[in-house]
Amino acid sequence: MYLLQEKLRGSLDGPILVTGHTGFKGTWLTLLLEKLGINAIGYSLPPIQDSLYERSNRLGAIPELFADIRDLNQVEKFLATHKPSAIIHLAAQPLVLESYRTPLDTFETNVMGTANILSAASNNSSIRAVVAATTDKVYRNDNLGKPFTETDPLSGKDPYSASKVGSEAAIAAWQNISKLTSGPKIAAVRAGNVIGGGDWAENRIMPDLVRGFISKQPIQIRNPNSTRPWQHVLDPLHGYLLTLQCLLEGSSVDSINFGPSEKSLEVREVVNISLTEWSNFPPELVVFEDQLSLAESQILELSSAKAQKDLGWKESWTQEEAVVSTMRWWRQVHQDGLPAEEACKIDISQLYGQI
């Protein structure tokens, strides 16, 4: 991590713009950059109530603007004012079930929002590299259990994954534009199911479990037999920074996966690990299925061989350790009164110790 820190600081003339900096991953990323001593700026919608951003008192911690990435004029003005050297684009509508309720908004945000960021970056001479986060759910999934590699075909069935395939198409187009015009280097980064302390989103298994543990109310579990490549949020974020450094050094990375090296865990396994770690009361678990949840992929495996070979990346937490760390974060914050920002810094220090 020290070598990455020194390389990044030496490669940047201006700050790193984090879009979606008020979100779960964005908040963790700005805390990580702060620890690395790297200047960051943020562009995002306002934070939602009880978000990690709010719990960590991040308002005003970095130069920021609360605005929509669908507003190209606003994006261009922000870039012109702050002159970032690089962008890590996280802003998105990230929820599968929400995408069924708001499909047009999901497509507008994830496709045209990404196109706006790439267009504005290509027209701003200060920006040398863009790392754009998509998802492991962009791959055409026939539920065969084969770990997806970067060259596998892309296809999305639900509005969320389809919109992310659309953002991948925009990324590919601007990669070509950049090659023809000597514009910024651009890479798509695809992570597995990211977990960690502070995630409070609806219809995600870890936040749903924590809400049930805290309220002592029944917890609804969707698709308990489904598998996902779970990983601690800091692991892919470290990968994003390695990817960014690779781009800044002049290398080309079109797309790259970040996920656990072990076989994906089932949802029921994640639930059982969480129950053991929280262990202060036996909650009622309610397994349910509806048409939307049944439409989700049942088996999902992701290969990170390219990231390991080309970037020297590896995960610092196993899937079980990531689940335990998430539950421990919430117990320390909710039960012991540890400030959320301090709980994040403990995990960031653990990342330093393992890389």
N, C-alpha and C positions, 0 to 999 in steps of 0.2 A: 504493500500500500504506500509506503514511503516513496518508492521509486515512481509510482503512478502520480503521486502528489507533486513531486518535483517536476516530472515531465509535463503535467498539465499546466502547472503554474508558469513554466517556462515557455509554453506554446501559446498562451492566451494573451492577447493585447487588450482585450476587454472582458466583460463579465460573460458568464453563461446564462442565457435566457432559459428558464424553465417554464414552459407552458403547463397549465394545470397545477400550479404550485400550491394551490389551496387544497388539492385532493390528497388522498391517502399516500400514494407513491410520491407525489410532488412534495409533500411536507417532509417525508423521510429524506428525499433527495436534497432539499435545501439544508436540512440539518447535517447531512453528510458533507456537503460542500463547505458548509461553515466550519466543520471540524477539520477539513483539509486546507482551510485558509484560502479558498477560491471564491472570488466574488460572484454573486448570483443576482439576477433580477427575475421578477415573476410576472406572468400575464395569465389571468384566470378569471373565471366567474367567481363571485363572492363565495366564501366558505359556507357550507351547510351547518346547521346547528349540531353541536356535539361532535363535530369533526375533529380529527387529530390536529388540524391547523388551529382550531379554537382552543382545544385542550392544552396545546403547547404555547399558547399566547404568542402566535407568530405574526400578528398584525403589525406591520411596519418594520419587521425584522430585516427585510431586504427591500430595495426599491421595487414597487409593484403597481400594477394597474388591474382593477377589477373590470374586465370587459370580455366580450365574446370573440372567439377566434373566427366567427363567421363575418365579422366586421373587418374587411380587408383594409379599409382606410385607417382604422384605429390601430391595427397591427403594424402597418407601415410607419405611422407616426411614432409609435412606441420604439420601433427598431431605429428609426432615424435619431431619436432623442438619446437613446442609451448606447447605441453602437456596440452590441454584443459581438464577441468573436465566434460564438457557437450557440446552437440551440439544442436542447433536449426537449422534444415535443411529446408531452404526456396528455395534454388536454383532450378529452374525449367524453362521449356518452358510453360508459364502460359496462353497463348491466344488460345481460341477456333478456331477462324478463321485462325490464323497462323498455327495451327496444320493441317488444311486441305492442306495448301501449302507445309508444311514440315513434313509430318507424321513420316518419319523414324527418323529425328532429334528429333522430339518430344518424340518418344518412347525411343530412346537412352538416352536422357537427363533425362526424368522423371522416367524411369524404371531402366536402368543400372546405371545412375548417383546416384540414391537413393541406389541401391545395393552396389555401390562402397563406399558410405559414411558409410553404415551399416557394411560392411565388414571391412573397415579400423578402425571403432570405436570398433568393436569386437576384433580386434587384437592389440588394444592399451590399456594398463592397466590403463592409467590415466583417461579414459573416463568412467563415471559412469551412464550417462543417455543421451538418444537421443530423442528429440521431432521432429518428421517429419511431415511437413505440406503437406496435400493432398488437398482436396476440397470437398465442399458439392455436387459436380456434379458426385461423384463416385456412388451415389445410383441409382438403377434401377428406372427410372422415367416414369410412365405411364400417367403423367399429371392429376392425380386424386386430387391433392391438399393436400394429407395427409402429415403432417410434418414428415420428415424422422428422425428415431432414429438410434442409433449406431448399432443395431442388424438387421436392414433392409438389404435385399440382395443388393450386389454391381453389377453394370453393366454399361458399357459405350458405347455409340453409335458413337460419334465422336472421332477422334484420341486423342484429349486432354483428355477427360474424360476416355477413354479406357486406355490411358497410365497411368493415375492416379490410375485406378483400378489395373493396373500392379504394380505400386509402392506400393499399399496397400498389394498386394500379397507378395512382397519382404519384407515389414515390418513385416507381419505375420510370414514369414519364419524365419527371424532373431530374432523375439521375441521368437520363439521356440528354436532356436540355443542358445540364451542367457540363457534361462531357464535350458538347459542341460549343459552349460559350465560356468555358473555363470558370464555371460557377462553383459554388461550395460543394464539397464532398457530402454525399447523402447516404445514410444506411437505415434499413428497417430492422428493428430489434423485436424479437418475438419471445415473450416469457410465458411460463406456465402459470398456474394458479397461485397468485402472490398472497401471502398471509403475513401477519405481524400485528404488533400492538397498535391500537388506535383506529383500526378500520371499523367503521360504524355503518357501512352501507346496508341497504335493505337487500334481502334475498341472497345473502352470502352466508355460507355455513358458519364461519368463525364468529362474525358479528351476531348472527342469530343465536348461537350457543351462549355467547357472553350475555346478551340481553336476557335470555332465559335464566341463566345462572344468577344474575343480579336481581331480576324481578321475581324469581322462583315461580315462574309461570311455565306451562307446557311448551316444549320446543318442537317445532315442526321440522322434520327432516325429509328433504326431497332426494329421491334417487339414491338410497343408501348403498347400492351395489356399484354405482358409477365410480370410475377411477379418474383421478386428475393428477398432474405433475405438480404437487404442492412445493412451495419454496418460500423461505423467509424473504421479505421484501428487499433486504439489503443485498442479497445475492445477485438478483438481476440488475439492481442499481449499480453495483460494482461492475457488472458486465457492460452496462451502458457507458460507463466512464472509460473502460478499457477500449470499447468500440470508438468512442469519441477521440481518444488519444491516437488510435490507429489512423483515423481519418485525418487528424491534424498533422500527422507525420507523412501524409501523402499517399497512404495505402488505400486501396479500394475495397470496400466491404458492401456488397449489395444488400444482403440480409443475413441474420445470424440468430440462432436459438439460444435461450438460456433456460435450463430446467434441471431437475435432479438427475443424478447419474443412476440412481436406483429405480426399480420398478414403481410405477405410480401406486399410491395408496387408494383404497376405496374410501368413500365418504364415511361408511360405518366405522372404519378403522380410525379415521380422524376424530370422529365423535367419541369413541372409546378412549383414545389417548387424552382428549380434552376432559372427559369425565374424571379420569384418574388424577389428572393434574389439578383440577379445581377442587374436587373432593370434599366440599363442605355441605352438600346436600344431594340426595338422589332425585334429579328432576324427572318429570314425566316427558318421555319422548313420543312424538306422534309422527309416524311415517305416513306421508300422503303423496299422491300422484295426481296431477291434473294434465290437461292437454298440452300446456306450455312446458311443464317440466319434462313430460315424456318426449318432447321434441328435441331436447338437449342430447348431445352425444353421450354415449354410455362409457366408452373406453377412449382414453386419451393418453398417449405416450409421446414424449418429446426427446429427440436426440440432441445433445449439446457437444457432440464430438468436434464439430468445427470450432466452437468457442474454446474448447480445451486445447485444441491443436494450434489454432492461429493466434489466439489471444493469451493463452496460458491461464484461462479462467477455470475456476472450480468452485463448487458451492462450499460454504463454510458451515452450513447447518444441514443435517439430514432432514428428511421430511418429518420424522418424529420429533427431532430436536426443534424444528421450526414451529410445530404445533405446541410443544411444551413451552417454548420461549414466548409465544403469543399469549398463552394462558397465564404464564407467570407475569408478563407485562401488565395484564389487566388486574390480576390480584394485587400486585404492588401498587398500582394506581388507585384502584377502587377500594381495596380493603386497608392498605397500609398508608395511603395518603401521599405516596411518592409523586412528585410533579411529573406530568406526562413527558415533558422535555427531558427530564433527568432519566426517566426510564428508557427513552430512545437512545440517549447518550451511552447508557450501559451496554445496549446491544451494538452500538457503533464501535465501542471499545472492544467488544468481543470480536467483531469483524477484523479490527486491526490485529488482534492477537492470533488470528487463524490464517491470515493471508501471507 
